[in-house]
Structure formats: C-alpha cells, structure tokens
Amino acid sequence: MSNITADAELDCIGLYCPMPIAMTKEEIEKLDIGKILKVTTDDPAAEEDIKRWAKRMGQEIVEFKKEETILTFFIKKLN
C-alpha cells in the first residue's frame, strides 16, 4: 500500500487505449491544483501513455507501481 493519500480515484481496469488516458485527463481537470488522482489500470500501453501524457501536460507522477498486470499511478495536478 502506498502512503500517498489520493484526493480522487479512477478505476480503469478492463479498459484499453484510449480510454485510460482520456478518463485520466477528464478526472484531473476536475481537481484543484495540488490534489492527487490515483489511477488504476490493467492496460499495458497505459504505462507509457500516462507517463508521456503527464510530462506533456505538466502534471507530476508522484508514484507509480506495477504489481503483476495492475498499474497504479498517483498523479499530482500542477496546473
């Protein structure tokens, strides 16, 4: 378990590209600056997609975990 507290959570298990990235974008826009979104997915493409999206959009991945097929991102909204 992470010691990071998420302000919102997004479950993308069973969804595949482009849904995890589209839903992540939609959810992060709802948050205030400084808040953290936890995204869980089993889409193997999401590891690279979400990391690339966060960098391009100026958001910070404060933690990333990969446990078997489950990917978990903690993304801090910076802008």
N, C-alpha and C positions, 0 to 999 in steps of 0.2 A: 504493500500500500504506500501511496505517496503521502508525504507530509504537507503537500501543497493543497490548499483549500480552493476548490473551484467555486466561482460565483454562479456558473451555469454549466449544464452538461448536455452533450449532444451524442446520442446513440445512433451510429451509422452502421451497425452490424447488419450484414446481409445486403448492403447497398454498394454498388460499384460505380466507378468513374462514369460520369462526372458528379454523381450525387454527393459523395462526402465533401468534396471541395465546395460545391455550390451551397450546401447546407451550412458548412463552416462559415463561409462568407456571410450568409444571411444571419446566422446567430451572433457572430462577432459584431455586426453592425448594431445589434440591439443593446449591446453592453456599453457601459460608461468606460471612459479611459481609465486604465489601471486595473480593470476587472479581468478575471481569468476564466476562460472557457475550456472545459475538459471535453475532448472529442475521442470517442472510442469507435474503431472501425476494424473490419477484417479484410478490407480491400488492399491487396499487396501494393497496388500502384499508389495508394494514398501516402505511403511513407515519403516518397519523393515529391508527389504532387503538393501535399500540405506544407512540407518544408520549403519548397520553392515559392508557393503562394505567400506564405508568411514573410519570407525575405522580401519579395517583390512589393508587398503591401505595407511593409514597415511594422509588422507585428512581431512579437518575440515568443519563440517556443521556449518556455522556461523549463520544461521537462518533456522527454519522450521516452516511452517504454515499449518494448516489444516482448510479449510473452506468448510463445508459440505462434498462433496466427492472429492474435489480437494486438493491435497497435493503439497506444494511448498517447494523446498529445495534450499538454497543458499550454494554452496559448494566451499570452497577456496582450490585451489591447493597448497599443501605444498611441494610436491616433484615430 
